[in-house]
Amino acid sequence: MRAAALWLVALVIFGVIASGCIGGEETKTSSAEVQLTGDFTKDAVEIGKILEQNGVKEVKFSAWGSGDPNSVMRVYGIVEAARRINKIWADNGINVKIVITDTHYVASFQDAYKEYLSKQPLGQAGDFFVNSYAFLPTLADEGYILDITDYAKAYQSVIDDFYPSLIEASKYNGKLYGLPQDTEARPLYIRKDVAAKIGFDLNGLDEKVKNGEFTWSDIYYWAKKAKDEGAAEWGLIHRKGSAHPDLIQFIFAFGGRLYDPNTGKLVVDVPAVYKWLYVEWKFARDGLLPEDIMSWDWAKQIHPTVVEGRTLFDIGGTWYWTEWQTKQYYAKGGTPRGLKPEEVKEWFYYTLFPAGEKGEKPVTLSQPFVWMINSKAGQLNPKYDELKDVYHKLAFLMLIKASDPDINAIHSVISAHLPVRKGAAKLIKDEKWLNDLKALNLDLDPAVKDNIKDIVQATVNPINAEFLANVSYMLEYTHLAPAHPKYPALADIFKEAVDKVLRGEMNPDEAVNYIIQKVNADPELKDAVEIQGEIPKDWKFPQG
Amino acid sequence: MRGKVRDLSFFLSPMIIMVFLFYLIPLVMTVYISMTRMRNWNVDRYLTEFVGLYNYDRLFYMFQHDPTFKAVVLTTLVFVGITLMINVFGGLALALATFFINEKSASSYRLLWLLPRMSPIAVYSLVWYYFFHGSEIGTLNSVLMHLGLISEPIPWGQVIPWGAWSIIIFVNGLVGVSFGMIVFTSALNQIPRELVVAARVDGASSWQISRRILIPMIKWHLLYVLTWQFLSLLTTYPHLFLLVQWDLVNRDYGTTLALYVFNTAFGRGEQDQGLAAAAAVILSIIGIIGGFVTLKVLKFERMMRRPRGDF
């Protein structure tokens, strides 16, 4: 009996060990390799031939993306890329087809990242993953995404067409891990109708903002006037839930920084952070900004307050411009509806995020989204071990194709994000192309057309194209939040501090000390963050 | 003797294997992971990176210096303590109340209390999210403002600590109270009716019957519900997770240790499974000690005594 029990225990242990070993085996070196030449058709044909010779008739890939409701091209771009490569193969008599098995699109980019992180090791995450560049360092560091530095060398001409700062944002430790998909600016929106009521002249304001003449003290002045004179319920509305990325702009607007390139550490720039928190605190104490804004509801409170003109200022993103047209946030006079493009143009003025104080510069902040390739891309396909290199290079070619200027331009127009390629930037200024897009008279996959037709109807028009052209200059003033694995944890602490000063639980001094205390409380965070400077004495807001 | 061992092995082996596979191995794994740098689910990379008590040191350091962590510990104590009392004594009160009314009404009444348990967690939490929302879109604020009782909306869940605590206790209490109610109702129905009738004839009130006859006869059930709910509350987090995630309640004072473990392992930023495992081990130790103390104080072994009579 004892022997039987021992056997039983041994069997269970063996089972557990064996199950842990499955999939943990070293993968064999691939036997088939392909050299990329930079000639897209030639490369696609060669890959197709190798797949065909190996008996592969169908290549399955999945695409994961996330973001605002109008940004679905983040996954349908991949679907369209597959169709374009399939066409090249069909034209060259290659009997192989790419099939996109899953287009997984969710609203929250943080949740999408979380899901990817937990499913990648299990081999269940998408082959293509679009998300904020802020997550790229961690994914690259863990080996979860493909290093495409060498692949990209063959396609230098395409890489050169992207804006250089965005290519830099797609790198980690000098290596390229993805291709930019879109970017944006975060303008300050001003209600023209509310401004008119209080005699706030908006003519030439953007120039004053650019020159640093119009600062956050002026915003306070006009917000207070709007409130005091009953022109608006609030002076200012901003995002909820997180300090990243919109509110982080305050740090740059007050001349602060978030990262020290010399040490590779994150920075808590105490004077800039203090001034940011002071502004939030002062606005909330004077009733110009809701104390509980950080827990407001996006669809029921934040957007309706802005589109219905119940605030003078709003810190937002360029994509708001089309989101306000496609989502039913405006409920004045009965049934909620989206705004007409003419209404958005008539009601909203937009400018850079002004300088915090005189002597500083206006800013905006971009959070480029990047198309990344799973380091296990194609693993569900036949002969993955032998053809790994081929599948990975095919995935790279799909990214190159999904970055075609027209695909990028469609995404920009319908989601009010800024194009990442010069080619796409040219296209959105082309009236004939815009008309063709409006009529969906473009060579696109029927599934893609079907999925974007409603958004296209609501958003493609000269007003929106003009808006995109008008905000493009903001990229010259853009900052990027640091791509550092510990940045999300630091941004989270900032959010807590903002919430506390808004609610009046802490004054700005206490909130800065709270941030420092929180950073120092976690030994790992403490090692990754430098606390710089001190709380400025006798700093006044508003000034002048 | 050999026969007895053989029989016992035969009947117990499925359970032993289950316990081994699903309890013992995960427990050992959790303790092991708490001593590694495991993060971002990168098993291949970190499983062999042994760091000893580093995660426990870090946790202890955070406990000493991080105000949030102190709030988490305090919230755990208050949440478990008060919700436990509500679940046990609320369940008992409901069972006793329905014991004295006619069965048809009692069944409908009990069913009402079961609704929170039957509702999907997200739907149930969403109901309370809108009910307690801190602005005028919140049902409670809206009603009170219409009645003229308040002029400004009250951010219920952000009033710390008691506003946040009250909401998480209320929402979880409503779910948990039905468990005790079912167990106690079942126990009360086993008590011979003659005892109650006889007491009634002797002129005893419902309160006296409850206190002198019913409650003493279901004390083992009380003990069972108390222990079970204690362990359950110590490790519960789904409702709390949603209420915190949706910013209804203050994050520091809406997070218990169980939710802290979950957020550390599955959170948005860096997912730190090593640190989470260390916190989970501590949580398990608290659970074991707490469960043991509860059973000892209430003399659980007397219930487990071999029954008298022929055996």
Chai-1 contact restraints between the chains, C-beta under 6 A:
chainA,res_idxA,chainB,res_idxB,connection_type,confidence,min_distance_angstrom,max_distance_angstrom,comment,restraint_id
A,M1,B,V5,contact,1.0,0.0,6.0,A-B,restraint_1
A,Q110,B,R268,contact,1.0,0.0,6.0,A-B,restraint_2
A,K114,B,R268,contact,1.0,0.0,6.0,A-B,restraint_3
A,L117,B,N40,contact,1.0,0.0,6.0,A-B,restraint_4
A,L117,B,Q271,contact,1.0,0.0,6.0,A-B,restraint_5
A,S118,B,W41,contact,1.0,0.0,6.0,A-B,restraint_6
A,P121,B,W41,contact,1.0,0.0,6.0,A-B,restraint_7
A,E142,B,N40,contact,1.0,0.0,6.0,A-B,restraint_8
A,E142,B,N42,contact,1.0,0.0,6.0,A-B,restraint_9
A,D292,B,G134,contact,1.0,0.0,6.0,A-B,restraint_10
A,D292,B,P155,contact,1.0,0.0,6.0,A-B,restraint_11
A,S295,B,D247,contact,1.0,0.0,6.0,A-B,restraint_12
A,K300,B,I137,contact,1.0,0.0,6.0,A-B,restraint_13
A,P488,B,G269,contact,1.0,0.0,6.0,A-B,restraint_14
A,A489,B,G269,contact,1.0,0.0,6.0,A-B,restraint_15
A,A521,B,M62,contact,1.0,0.0,6.0,A-B,restraint_16
A,A521,B,H65,contact,1.0,0.0,6.0,A-B,restraint_17
A,A521,B,D66,contact,1.0,0.0,6.0,A-B,restraint_18
A,D522,B,M62,contact,1.0,0.0,6.0,A-B,restraint_19
A,P523,B,R58,contact,1.0,0.0,6.0,A-B,restraint_20
A,P523,B,Y61,contact,1.0,0.0,6.0,A-B,restraint_21
